[in-house]
Amino acid sequence: MTLAQHLATVDLLRARAFPADGYHLAELAVEDPRAEQAEAEREALALLLADRWGPPDHLGLYGLLHRYGAGEAIPRPWDLLCTALPEVQLWRADGRWIVLGTPEEAGAPARLLVCVTEVDPP
């Protein structure tokens, strides 16, 4: 998948009405499944998104994961994101959060995830 296709996916997710749980989550295909390539694609996409909405906020999700593991009710999609992503880059545009991250999964092919949600980070 090219950067243009990644951008098109982000735009499509932003334009769609949300289901009842208030988010869309997509895995963007990475041609080379190495972690370095997924991170490079994440950074390249982040630069393009920063041209639209300014520099991203960086949010580490370990604290949220700890709260979730301790039994705190974390709203979707943040409960899913904190179990899959150690940190994210995020932007707020037109009342929606655009969240971008690469999971750290030992032995698994690298992935690039994007989430668009109206649910504020807890």
N, CA, C and O atoms as a printed pandas DataFrame, in Angstrom:
     atom_number atom_name residue_name chain_id  residue_number  x_coord  y_coord  z_coord
0              1         N          MET        A               1    0.852   -1.173    0.000
1              2        CA          MET        A               1    0.000    0.000    0.000
2              3         C          MET        A               1    0.898    1.236    0.000
3              4         O          MET        A               1    1.878    1.295    0.741
4              5         N          THR        A               2    0.565    2.206   -0.820
5              6        CA          THR        A               2    1.362    3.420   -0.912
6              7         C          THR        A               2    0.909    4.450    0.117
7              8         O          THR        A               2   -0.145    4.304    0.736
8              9         N          LEU        A               3    1.713    5.483    0.290
9             10        CA          LEU        A               3    1.318    6.563    1.196
10            11         C          LEU        A               3    0.030    7.229    0.736
11            12         O          LEU        A               3   -0.796    7.625    1.559
12            13         N          ALA        A               4   -0.144    7.355   -0.573
13            14        CA          ALA        A               4   -1.388    7.929   -1.099
14            15         C          ALA        A               4   -2.588    7.058   -0.705
15            16         O          ALA        A               4   -3.655    7.577   -0.375
16            17         N          GLN        A               5   -2.410    5.745   -0.740
17            18        CA          GLN        A               5   -3.494    4.841   -0.327
18            19         C          GLN        A               5   -3.740    4.939    1.184
19            20         O          GLN        A               5   -4.884    4.876    1.633
20            21         N          HIS        A               6   -2.668    5.092    1.963
21            22        CA          HIS        A               6   -2.832    5.285    3.406
22            23         C          HIS        A               6   -3.650    6.548    3.681
23            24         O          HIS        A               6   -4.579    6.533    4.489
24            25         N          LEU        A               7   -3.296    7.638    3.001
25            26        CA          LEU        A               7   -4.039    8.891    3.169
26            27         C          LEU        A               7   -5.500    8.732    2.763
27            28         O          LEU        A               7   -6.396    9.242    3.436
28            29         N          ALA        A               8   -5.735    8.028    1.667
29            30        CA          ALA        A               8   -7.111    7.803    1.212
30            31         C          ALA        A               8   -7.900    7.020    2.255
31            32         O          ALA        A               8   -9.080    7.293    2.477
32            33         N          THR        A               9   -7.258    6.054    2.892
33            34        CA          THR        A               9   -7.927    5.284    3.947
34            35         C          THR        A               9   -8.264    6.172    5.133
35            36         O          THR        A               9   -9.369    6.096    5.670
36            37         N          VAL        A              10   -7.330    7.006    5.544
37            38        CA          VAL        A              10   -7.591    7.941    6.650
38            39         C          VAL        A              10   -8.765    8.842    6.295
39            40         O          VAL        A              10   -9.665    9.036    7.111
40            41         N          ASP        A              11   -8.763    9.394    5.089
41            42        CA          ASP        A              11   -9.857   10.269    4.660
42            43         C          ASP        A              11  -11.192    9.538    4.630
43            44         O          ASP        A              11  -12.215   10.093    5.031
44            45         N          LEU        A              12  -11.187    8.310    4.161
45            46        CA          LEU        A              12  -12.410    7.514    4.132
46            47         C          LEU        A              12  -12.945    7.274    5.543
47            48         O          LEU        A              12  -14.144    7.412    5.789
48            49         N          LEU        A              13  -12.059    6.918    6.462
49            50        CA          LEU        A              13  -12.487    6.676    7.840
50            51         C          LEU        A              13  -13.014    7.955    8.490
51            52         O          LEU        A              13  -13.974    7.908    9.260
52            53         N          ARG        A              14  -12.400    9.084    8.190
53            54        CA          ARG        A              14  -12.854   10.358    8.746
54            55         C          ARG        A              14  -14.225   10.747    8.204
55            56         O          ARG        A              14  -15.019   11.368    8.911
56            57         N          ALA        A              15  -14.507   10.387    6.956
57            58        CA          ALA        A              15  -15.757   10.792    6.315
58            59         C          ALA        A              15  -16.945    9.913    6.714
59            60         O          ALA        A              15  -18.092   10.354    6.646
60            61         N          ARG        A              16  -16.679    8.686    7.125
61            62        CA          ARG        A              16  -17.761    7.752    7.454
62            63         C          ARG        A              16  -18.432    8.112    8.774
63            64         O          ARG        A              16  -17.799    8.619    9.700
64            65         N          ALA        A              17  -19.726    7.836    8.831
65            66        CA          ALA        A              17  -20.442    7.962   10.102
66            67         C          ALA        A              17  -19.942    6.868   11.040
67            68         O          ALA        A              17  -19.607    5.767   10.604
68            69         N          PHE        A              18  -19.895    7.180   12.316
69            70        CA          PHE        A              18  -19.423    6.203   13.285
70            71         C          PHE        A              18  -20.526    5.217   13.648
71            72         O          PHE        A              18  -21.701    5.581   13.695
72            73         N          PRO        A              19  -20.146    3.965   13.904
73            74        CA          PRO        A              19  -21.114    3.028   14.489
74            75         C          PRO        A              19  -21.358    3.428   15.947
75            76         O          PRO        A              19  -20.802    4.418   16.423
76            77         N          ALA        A              20  -22.170    2.676   16.636
77            78        CA          ALA        A              20  -22.559    3.020   18.010
78            79         C          ALA        A              20  -21.371    3.174   18.946
79            80         O          ALA        A              20  -21.432    3.970   19.883
80            81         N          ASP        A              21  -20.285    2.430   18.718
81            82        CA          ASP        A              21  -19.144    2.508   19.634
82            83         C          ASP        A              21  -18.218    3.689   19.333
83            84         O          ASP        A              21  -17.260    3.906   20.076
84            85         N          GLY        A              22  -18.469    4.453   18.276
85            86        CA          GLY        A              22  -17.802    5.712   18.050
86            87         C          GLY        A              22  -16.391    5.676   17.500
87            88         O          GLY        A              22  -15.608    6.591   17.758
88            89         N          TYR        A              23  -16.048    4.645   16.750
89            90        CA          TYR        A              23  -14.704    4.617   16.173
90            91         C          TYR        A              23  -14.640    3.704   14.952
91            92         O          TYR        A              23  -15.481    2.829   14.748
92            93         N          HIS        A              24  -13.597    3.950   14.145
93            94        CA          HIS        A              24  -13.204    3.072   13.046
94            95         C          HIS        A              24  -11.747    2.710   13.282
95            96         O          HIS        A              24  -10.941    3.570   13.637
96            97         N          LEU        A              25  -11.407    1.453   13.088
97            98        CA          LEU        A              25  -10.042    0.969   13.261
98            99         C          LEU        A              25   -9.654    0.202   12.007
99           100         O          LEU        A              25  -10.401   -0.655   11.533
100          101         N          ALA        A              26   -8.463    0.522   11.466
101          102        CA          ALA        A              26   -8.018   -0.155   10.250
102          103         C          ALA        A              26   -6.540   -0.468   10.346
103          104         O          ALA        A              26   -5.759    0.276   10.939
104          105         N          GLU        A              27   -6.181   -1.587    9.747
105          106        CA          GLU        A              27   -4.779   -1.956    9.601
106          107         C          GLU        A              27   -4.359   -1.566    8.195
107          108         O          GLU        A              27   -4.931   -2.029    7.207
108          109         N          LEU        A              28   -3.355   -0.710    8.121
109          110        CA          LEU        A              28   -2.838   -0.292    6.829
110          111         C          LEU        A              28   -1.767   -1.288    6.408
111          112         O          LEU        A              28   -0.861   -1.593    7.183
112          113         N          ALA        A              29   -1.867   -1.788    5.204
113          114        CA          ALA        A              29   -0.931   -2.796    4.729
114          115         C          ALA        A              29    0.472   -2.216    4.631
115          116         O          ALA        A              29    0.664   -1.084    4.186
116          117         N          VAL        A              30    1.441   -3.006    5.052
117          118        CA          VAL        A              30    2.853   -2.647    4.950
118          119         C          VAL        A              30    3.491   -3.679    4.033
119          120         O          VAL        A              30    3.439   -4.878    4.308
120          121         N          GLU        A              31    4.090   -3.214    2.946
121          122        CA          GLU        A              31    4.666   -4.124    1.957
122          123         C          GLU        A              31    5.749   -5.016    2.557
123          124         O          GLU        A              31    5.757   -6.228    2.339
124          125         N          ASP        A              32    6.644   -4.420    3.300
125          126        CA          ASP        A              32    7.752   -5.141    3.932
126          127         C          ASP        A              32    7.396   -5.284    5.407
127          128         O          ASP        A              32    7.335   -4.278    6.114
128          129         N          PRO        A              33    7.161   -6.495    5.891
129          130        CA          PRO        A              33    6.631   -6.662    7.250
130          131         C          PRO        A              33    7.647   -6.496    8.384
131          132         O          PRO        A              33    7.387   -6.926    9.508
132          133         N          ARG        A              34    8.791   -5.884    8.108
133          134        CA          ARG        A              34    9.754   -5.650    9.184
134          135         C          ARG        A              34    9.346   -4.432    9.992
135          136         O          ARG        A              34    8.735   -3.501    9.468
136          137         N          ALA        A              35    9.686   -4.444   11.261
137          138        CA          ALA        A              35    9.324   -3.348   12.156
138          139         C          ALA        A              35    9.866   -2.017   11.654
139          140         O          ALA        A              35    9.188   -0.994   11.752
140          141         N          GLU        A              36   11.080   -2.024   11.119
141          142        CA          GLU        A              36   11.679   -0.776   10.645
142          143         C          GLU        A              36   10.855   -0.165    9.514
143          144         O          GLU        A              36   10.697    1.054    9.443
144          145         N          GLN        A              37   10.335   -1.013    8.635
145          146        CA          GLN        A              37    9.550   -0.505    7.511
146          147         C          GLN        A              37    8.214    0.048    7.996
147          148         O          GLN        A              37    7.780    1.102    7.533
148          149         N          ALA        A              38    7.564   -0.641    8.912
149          150        CA          ALA        A              38    6.293   -0.149    9.446
150          151         C          ALA        A              38    6.499    1.192   10.142
151          152         O          ALA        A              38    5.688    2.105    9.987
152          153         N          GLU        A              39    7.574    1.310   10.905
153          154        CA          GLU        A              39    7.864    2.572   11.585
154          155         C          GLU        A              39    8.167    3.672   10.578
155          156         O          GLU        A              39    7.747    4.814   10.768
156          157         N          ALA        A              40    8.889    3.346    9.511
157          158        CA          ALA        A              40    9.197    4.333    8.477
158          159         C          ALA        A              40    7.919    4.807    7.782
159          160         O          ALA        A              40    7.763    5.997    7.506
160          161         N          GLU        A              41    7.012    3.878    7.504
161          162        CA          GLU        A              41    5.743    4.261    6.884
162          163         C          GLU        A              41    4.897    5.089    7.834
163          164         O          GLU        A              41    4.228    6.032    7.412
164          165         N          ARG        A              42    4.922    4.742    9.115
165          166        CA          ARG        A              42    4.187    5.530   10.112
166          167         C          ARG        A              42    4.717    6.963   10.134
167          168         O          ARG        A              42    3.936    7.914   10.137
168          169         N          GLU        A              43    6.036    7.118   10.150
169          170        CA          GLU        A              43    6.624    8.457   10.202
170          171         C          GLU        A              43    6.337    9.245    8.922
171          172         O          GLU        A              43    6.069   10.445    8.982
172          173         N          ALA        A              44    6.392    8.581    7.772
173          174        CA          ALA        A              44    6.097    9.260    6.509
174          175         C          ALA        A              44    4.637    9.703    6.467
175          176         O          ALA        A              44    4.337   10.819    6.043
176          177         N          LEU        A              45    3.735    8.838    6.903
177          178        CA          LEU        A              45    2.315    9.198    6.950
178          179         C          LEU        A              45    2.090   10.308    7.965
179          180         O          LEU        A              45    1.298   11.218    7.721
180          181         N          ALA        A              46    2.772   10.244    9.095
181          182        CA          ALA        A              46    2.642   11.293   10.112
182          183         C          ALA        A              46    3.070   12.651    9.561
183          184         O          ALA        A              46    2.455   13.667    9.886
184          185         N          LEU        A              47    4.099   12.684    8.745
185          186        CA          LEU        A              47    4.530   13.946    8.134
186          187         C          LEU        A              47    3.444   14.511    7.217
187          188         O          LEU        A              47    3.191   15.716    7.214
188          189         N          LEU        A              48    2.810   13.642    6.449
189          190        CA          LEU        A              48    1.731   14.096    5.573
190          191         C          LEU        A              48    0.531   14.591    6.377
191          192         O          LEU        A              48   -0.087   15.597    6.029
192          193         N          LEU        A              49    0.210   13.883    7.443
193          194        CA          LEU        A              49   -0.904   14.316    8.299
194          195         C          LEU        A              49   -0.559   15.611    9.024
195          196         O          LEU        A              49   -1.433   16.450    9.242
196          197         N          ALA        A              50    0.701   15.780    9.396
197          198        CA          ALA        A              50    1.136   17.013   10.057
198          199         C          ALA        A              50    1.017   18.211    9.109
199          200         O          ALA        A              50    0.774   19.331    9.559
200          201         N          ASP        A              51    1.183   17.986    7.818
201          202        CA          ASP        A              51    0.973   19.067    6.858
202          203         C          ASP        A              51   -0.469   19.550    6.883
203          204         O          ASP        A              51   -0.741   20.722    6.623
204          205         N          ARG        A              52   -1.381   18.657    7.192
205          206        CA          ARG        A              52   -2.808   19.012    7.248
206          207         C          ARG        A              52   -3.187   19.647    8.583
207          208         O          ARG        A              52   -3.867   20.672    8.619
208          209         N          TRP        A              53   -2.737   19.023    9.695
209          210        CA          TRP        A              53   -3.274   19.388   11.006
210          211         C          TRP        A              53   -2.217   19.832   12.019
211          212         O          TRP        A              53   -2.521   20.008   13.199
212          213         N          GLY        A              54   -1.005   20.009   11.569
213          214        CA          GLY        A              54    0.058   20.417   12.480
214          215         C          GLY        A              54    0.732   19.207   13.106
215          216         O          GLY        A              54    0.350   18.065   12.848
216          217         N          PRO        A              55    1.742   19.470   13.934
217          218        CA          PRO        A              55    2.479   18.358   14.528
218          219         C          PRO        A              55    1.574   17.504   15.421
219          220         O          PRO        A              55    0.659   18.015   16.066
220          221         N          PRO        A              56    1.844   16.204   15.446
221          222        CA          PRO        A              56    0.992   15.332   16.264
222          223         C          PRO        A              56    1.325   15.462   17.743
223          224         O          PRO        A              56    2.426   15.861   18.121
224          225         N          ASP        A              57    0.353   15.118   18.559
225          226        CA          ASP        A              57    0.624   14.876   19.969
226          227         C          ASP        A              57    1.134   13.448   20.063
227          228         O          ASP        A              57    0.733   12.586   19.281
228          229         N          HIS        A              58    2.009   13.201   21.012
229          230        CA          HIS        A              58    2.510   11.846   21.260
230          231         C          HIS        A              58    1.941   11.405   22.598
231          232         O          HIS        A              58    2.016   12.128   23.591
232          233         N          LEU        A              59    1.379   10.222   22.607
233          234        CA          LEU        A              59    0.743    9.708   23.812
234          235         C          LEU        A              59    1.227    8.292   24.072
235          236         O          LEU        A              59    0.987    7.389   23.271
236          237         N          GLY        A              60    1.911    8.102   25.194
237          238        CA          GLY        A              60    2.285    6.765   25.623
238          239         C          GLY        A              60    1.082    6.087   26.257
239          240         O          GLY        A              60    0.355    6.709   27.033
240          241         N          LEU        A              61    0.869    4.830   25.938
241          242        CA          LEU        A              61   -0.329    4.126   26.410
242          243         C          LEU        A              61   -0.055    3.135   27.536
243          244         O          LEU        A              61   -0.968    2.426   27.959
244          245         N          TYR        A              62    1.192    3.068   28.037
245          246        CA          TYR        A              62    1.485    2.128   29.120
246          247         C          TYR        A              62    0.689    2.441   30.385
247          248         O          TYR        A              62    0.199    1.528   31.048
248          249         N          GLY        A              63    0.558    3.714   30.721
249          250        CA          GLY        A              63   -0.232    4.089   31.898
250          251         C          GLY        A              63   -1.683    3.688   31.748
251          252         O          GLY        A              63   -2.309    3.217   32.697
252          253         N          LEU        A              64   -2.209    3.875   30.562
253          254        CA          LEU        A              64   -3.585    3.478   30.284
254          255         C          LEU        A              64   -3.727    1.964   30.351
255          256         O          LEU        A              64   -4.724    1.451   30.859
256          257         N          LEU        A              65   -2.730    1.251   29.840
257          258        CA          LEU        A              65   -2.746   -0.209   29.915
258          259         C          LEU        A              65   -2.714   -0.674   31.371
259          260         O          LEU        A              65   -3.405   -1.626   31.734
260          261         N          HIS        A              66   -1.927   -0.014   32.191
261          262        CA          HIS        A              66   -1.868   -0.361   33.619
262          263         C          HIS        A              66   -3.233   -0.137   34.276
263          264         O          HIS        A              66   -3.701   -0.984   35.037
264          265         N          ARG        A              67   -3.864    0.986   33.988
265          266        CA          ARG        A              67   -5.198    1.271   34.546
266          267         C          ARG        A              67   -6.221    0.228   34.080
267          268         O          ARG        A              67   -7.063   -0.226   34.855
268          269         N          TYR        A              68   -6.128   -0.139   32.801
269          270        CA          TYR        A              68   -7.029   -1.147   32.239
270          271         C          TYR        A              68   -6.803   -2.492   32.914
271          272         O          TYR        A              68   -7.758   -3.186   33.262
272          273         N          GLY        A              69   -5.531   -2.862   33.099
273          274        CA          GLY        A              69   -5.197   -4.121   33.760
274          275         C          GLY        A              69   -5.621   -4.163   35.214
275          276         O          GLY        A              69   -5.868   -5.235   35.766
276          277         N          ALA        A              70   -5.707   -2.989   35.838
277          278        CA          ALA        A              70   -6.136   -2.906   37.239
278          279         C          ALA        A              70   -7.657   -2.922   37.367
279          280         O          ALA        A              70   -8.192   -2.850   38.473
280          281         N          GLY        A              71   -8.355   -3.017   36.230
281          282        CA          GLY        A              71   -9.807   -3.149   36.280
282          283         C          GLY        A              71  -10.587   -1.883   35.987
283          284         O          GLY        A              71  -11.817   -1.899   36.024
284          285         N          GLU        A              72   -9.898   -0.782   35.695
285          286        CA          GLU        A              72  -10.612    0.445   35.366
286          287         C          GLU        A              72  -11.308    0.283   34.018
287          288         O          GLU        A              72  -10.739   -0.275   33.081
288          289         N          ALA        A              73  -12.518    0.766   33.930
289          290        CA          ALA        A              73  -13.268    0.715   32.676
290          291         C          ALA        A              73  -12.711    1.787   31.739
291          292         O          ALA        A              73  -12.840    2.982   32.005
292          293         N          ILE        A              74  -12.102    1.357   30.659
293          294        CA          ILE        A              74  -11.539    2.255   29.657
294          295         C          ILE        A              74  -12.441    2.172   28.430
295          296         O          ILE        A              74  -12.718    1.076   27.943
296          297         N          PRO        A              75  -12.905    3.320   27.922
297          298        CA          PRO        A              75  -13.829    3.276   26.783
298          299         C          PRO        A              75  -13.158    2.792   25.499
299          300         O          PRO        A              75  -11.957    2.970   25.295
300          301         N          ARG        A              76  -13.968    2.180   24.646
301          302        CA          ARG        A              76  -13.484    1.803   23.323
302          303         C          ARG        A              76  -13.306    3.080   22.518
303          304         O          ARG        A              76  -14.107    4.000   22.687
304          305         N          PRO        A              77  -12.335    3.188   21.680
305          306        CA          PRO        A              77  -11.374    2.183   21.270
306          307         C          PRO        A              77  -10.099    2.176   22.112
307          308         O          PRO        A              77   -9.177    1.407   21.839
308          309         N          TRP        A              78  -10.048    3.026   23.126
309          310        CA          TRP        A              78   -8.805    3.185   23.889
310          311         C          TRP        A              78   -8.407    1.923   24.620
311          312         O          TRP        A              78   -7.218    1.686   24.831
312          313         N          ASP        A              79   -9.387    1.094   25.020
313          314        CA          ASP        A              79   -9.041   -0.187   25.649
314          315         C          ASP        A              79   -8.323   -1.092   24.643
315          316         O          ASP        A              79   -7.355   -1.769   24.992
316          317         N          LEU        A              80   -8.796   -1.099   23.405
317          318        CA          LEU        A              80   -8.142   -1.904   22.363
318          319         C          LEU        A              80   -6.773   -1.339   22.000
319          320         O          LEU        A              80   -5.806   -2.082   21.834
320          321         N          LEU        A              81   -6.705   -0.034   21.880
321          322        CA          LEU        A              81   -5.448    0.595   21.477
322          323         C          LEU        A              81   -4.356    0.386   22.522
323          324         O          LEU        A              81   -3.207    0.117   22.169
324          325         N          CYS        A              82   -4.701    0.508   23.806
325          326        CA          CYS        A              82   -3.660    0.388   24.835
326          327         C          CYS        A              82   -3.149   -1.047   24.964
327          328         O          CYS        A              82   -2.042   -1.258   25.459
328          329         N          THR        A              83   -3.927   -2.027   24.534
329          330        CA          THR        A              83   -3.438   -3.407   24.586
330          331         C          THR        A              83   -2.621   -3.771   23.355
331          332         O          THR        A              83   -1.951   -4.803   23.342
332          333         N          ALA        A              84   -2.668   -2.933   22.314
333          334        CA          ALA        A              84   -1.958   -3.241   21.077
334          335         C          ALA        A              84   -0.786   -2.302   20.790
335          336         O          ALA        A              84    0.163   -2.683   20.104
336          337         N          LEU        A              85   -0.850   -1.076   21.312
337          338        CA          LEU        A              85    0.134   -0.060   20.948
338          339         C          LEU        A              85    0.809    0.522   22.189
339          340         O          LEU        A              85    0.129    0.902   23.141
340          341         N          PRO        A              86    2.126    0.594   22.185
341          342        CA          PRO        A              86    2.810    1.201   23.329
342          343         C          PRO        A              86    2.693    2.717   23.339
343          344         O          PRO        A              86    2.686    3.340   24.401
344          345         N          GLU        A              87    2.600    3.310   22.151
345          346        CA          GLU        A              87    2.459    4.762   22.029
346          347         C          GLU        A              87    1.790    5.074   20.716
347          348         O          GLU        A              87    1.784    4.257   19.795
348          349         N          VAL        A              88    1.222    6.270   20.632
349          350        CA          VAL        A              88    0.548    6.686   19.411
350          351         C          VAL        A              88    0.879    8.141   19.110
351          352         O          VAL        A              88    1.302    8.909   19.974
352          353         N          GLN        A              89    0.669    8.477   17.862
353          354        CA          GLN        A              89    0.673    9.862   17.423
354          355         C          GLN        A              89   -0.786   10.184   17.148
355          356         O          GLN        A              89   -1.501    9.373   16.560
356          357         N          LEU        A              90   -1.235   11.363   17.569
357          358        CA          LEU        A              90   -2.631   11.677   17.352
358          359         C          LEU        A              90   -2.830   13.145   17.031
359          360         O          LEU        A              90   -2.067   14.018   17.444
360          361         N          TRP        A              91   -3.887   13.373   16.280
361          362        CA          TRP        A              91   -4.302   14.698   15.865
362          363         C          TRP        A              91   -5.784   14.837   16.174
363          364         O          TRP        A              91   -6.517   13.849   16.195
364          365         N          ARG        A              92   -6.217   16.058   16.412
365          366        CA          ARG        A              92   -7.634   16.363   16.584
366          367         C          ARG        A              92   -8.035   17.238   15.401
367          368         O          ARG        A              92   -7.488   18.326   15.220
368          369         N          ALA        A              93   -8.978   16.775   14.602
369          370        CA          ALA        A              93   -9.430   17.518   13.429
370          371         C          ALA        A              93  -10.931   17.352   13.270
371          372         O          ALA        A              93  -11.440   16.232   13.225
372          373         N          ASP        A              94  -11.623   18.449   13.188
373          374        CA          ASP        A              94  -13.072   18.438   12.955
374          375         C          ASP        A              94  -13.816   17.580   13.976
375          376         O          ASP        A              94  -14.758   16.868   13.625
376          377         N          GLY        A              95  -13.394   17.649   15.234
377          378        CA          GLY        A              95  -14.079   16.919   16.296
378          379         C          GLY        A              95  -13.762   15.443   16.367
379          380         O          GLY        A              95  -14.407   14.704   17.110
380          381         N          ARG        A              96  -12.785   15.008   15.607
381          382        CA          ARG        A              96  -12.409   13.593   15.590
382          383         C          ARG        A              96  -10.925   13.446   15.872
383          384         O          ARG        A              96  -10.116   14.294   15.496
384          385         N          TRP        A              97  -10.586   12.361   16.537
385          386        CA          TRP        A              97   -9.196   12.009   16.789
386          387         C          TRP        A              97   -8.722   11.080   15.693
387          388         O          TRP        A              97   -9.417   10.135   15.322
388          389         N          ILE        A              98   -7.540   11.352   15.178
389          390        CA          ILE        A              98   -6.886   10.464   14.228
390          391         C          ILE        A              98   -5.669    9.911   14.953
391          392         O          ILE        A              98   -4.778   10.666   15.344
392          393         N          VAL        A              99   -5.629    8.602   15.131
393          394        CA          VAL        A              99   -4.619    7.941   15.961
394          395         C          VAL        A              99   -3.814    7.003   15.063
395          396         O          VAL        A              99   -4.378    6.230   14.288
396          397         N          LEU        A             100   -2.501    7.080   15.178
397          398        CA          LEU        A             100   -1.611    6.306   14.325
398          399         C          LEU        A             100   -0.578    5.613   15.189
399          400         O          LEU        A             100    0.023    6.241   16.061
400          401         N          GLY        A             101   -0.361    4.316   14.957
401          402        CA          GLY        A             101    0.636    3.600   15.747
402          403         C          GLY        A             101    1.056    2.287   15.120
403          404         O          GLY        A             101    0.402    1.762   14.218
404          405         N          THR        A             102    2.174    1.768   15.627
405          406        CA          THR        A             102    2.679    0.466   15.186
406          407         C          THR        A             102    2.789   -0.434   16.415
407          408         O          THR        A             102    3.512   -0.109   17.357
408          409         N          PRO        A             103    2.076   -1.561   16.413
409          410        CA          PRO        A             103    2.135   -2.488   17.546
410          411         C          PRO        A             103    3.522   -3.109   17.694
411          412         O          PRO        A             103    4.259   -3.265   16.721
412          413         N          GLU        A             104    3.852   -3.454   18.912
413          414        CA          GLU        A             104    5.078   -4.206   19.200
414          415         C          GLU        A             104    4.658   -5.610   19.600
415          416         O          GLU        A             104    4.251   -5.851   20.736
416          417         N          GLU        A             105    4.761   -6.532   18.654
417          418        CA          GLU        A             105    4.375   -7.909   18.900
418          419         C          GLU        A             105    5.546   -8.810   18.535
419          420         O          GLU        A             105    5.890   -8.949   17.362
420          421         N          ALA        A             106    6.145   -9.411   19.529
421          422        CA          ALA        A             106    7.309  -10.268   19.298
422          423         C          ALA        A             106    6.956  -11.399   18.342
423          424         O          ALA        A             106    5.978  -12.118   18.546
424          425         N          GLY        A             107    7.760  -11.546   17.302
425          426        CA          GLY        A             107    7.581  -12.640   16.355
426          427         C          GLY        A             107    6.499  -12.431   15.317
427          428         O          GLY        A             107    6.364  -13.241   14.399
428          429         N          ALA        A             108    5.725  -11.366   15.438
429          430        CA          ALA        A             108    4.651  -11.114   14.477
430          431         C          ALA        A             108    5.121  -10.112   13.428
431          432         O          ALA        A             108    5.978   -9.276   13.715
432          433         N          PRO        A             109    4.570  -10.184   12.213
433          434        CA          PRO        A             109    4.916   -9.174   11.211
434          435         C          PRO        A             109    4.496   -7.792   11.706
435          436         O          PRO        A             109    3.492   -7.643   12.403
436          437         N          ALA        A             110    5.273   -6.799   11.336
437          438        CA          ALA        A             110    4.962   -5.427   11.741
438          439         C          ALA        A             110    3.686   -4.955   11.053
439          440         O          ALA        A             110    3.382   -5.351    9.927
440          441         N          ARG        A             111    2.948   -4.099   11.759
441          442        CA          ARG        A             111    1.697   -3.563   11.221
442          443         C          ARG        A             111    1.636   -2.063   11.484
443          444         O          ARG        A             111    2.343   -1.540   12.346
444          445         N          LEU        A             112    0.801   -1.397   10.743
445          446        CA          LEU        A             112    0.537    0.018   10.921
446          447         C          LEU        A             112   -0.966    0.168   11.119
447          448         O          LEU        A             112   -1.753   -0.207   10.250
448          449         N          LEU        A             113   -1.359    0.714   12.259
449          450        CA          LEU        A             113   -2.779    0.857   12.585
450          451         C          LEU        A             113   -3.183    2.320   12.576
451          452         O          LEU        A             113   -2.410    3.196   12.961
452          453         N          VAL        A             114   -4.401    2.568   12.134
453          454        CA          VAL        A             114   -4.993    3.894   12.220
454          455         C          VAL        A             114   -6.378    3.736   12.830
455          456         O          VAL        A             114   -7.128    2.816   12.504
456          457         N          CYS        A             115   -6.689    4.661   13.720
457          458        CA          CYS        A             115   -8.007    4.689   14.345
458          459         C          CYS        A             115   -8.534    6.112   14.222
459          460         O          CYS        A             115   -7.801    7.077   14.434
460          461         N          VAL        A             116   -9.799    6.230   13.881
461          462        CA          VAL        A             116  -10.482    7.516   13.874
462          463         C          VAL        A             116  -11.633    7.375   14.852
463          464         O          VAL        A             116  -12.447    6.458   14.747
464          465         N          THR        A             117  -11.692    8.299   15.810
465          466        CA          THR        A             117  -12.709    8.190   16.845
466          467         C          THR        A             117  -13.185    9.552   17.308
467          468         O          THR        A             117  -12.482   10.553   17.172
468          469         N          GLU        A             118  -14.375    9.574   17.849
469          470        CA          GLU        A             118  -14.893   10.773   18.484
470          471         C          GLU        A             118  -14.728   10.687   19.996
471          472         O          GLU        A             118  -15.056   11.634   20.712
472          473         N          VAL        A             119  -14.222    9.561   20.486
473          474        CA          VAL        A             119  -14.062    9.335   21.927
474          475         C          VAL        A             119  -12.715    9.929   22.360
475          476         O          VAL        A             119  -11.662    9.543   21.851
476          477         N          ASP        A             120  -12.768   10.876   23.311
477          478        CA          ASP        A             120  -11.549   11.492   23.813
478          479         C          ASP        A             120  -10.688   10.486   24.545
479          480         O          ASP        A             120  -11.211    9.561   25.165
480          481         N          PRO        A             121   -9.359   10.651   24.484
481          482        CA          PRO        A             121   -8.491    9.774   25.270
482          483         C          PRO        A             121   -8.804    9.927   26.758
483          484         O          PRO        A             121   -8.996   11.042   27.242
484          485         N          PRO        A             122   -8.855    8.807   27.482
485          486        CA          PRO        A             122   -9.169    8.913   28.919
486          487         C          PRO        A             122   -7.983    9.468   29.715
487          488         O          PRO        A             122   -8.075    9.622   30.933
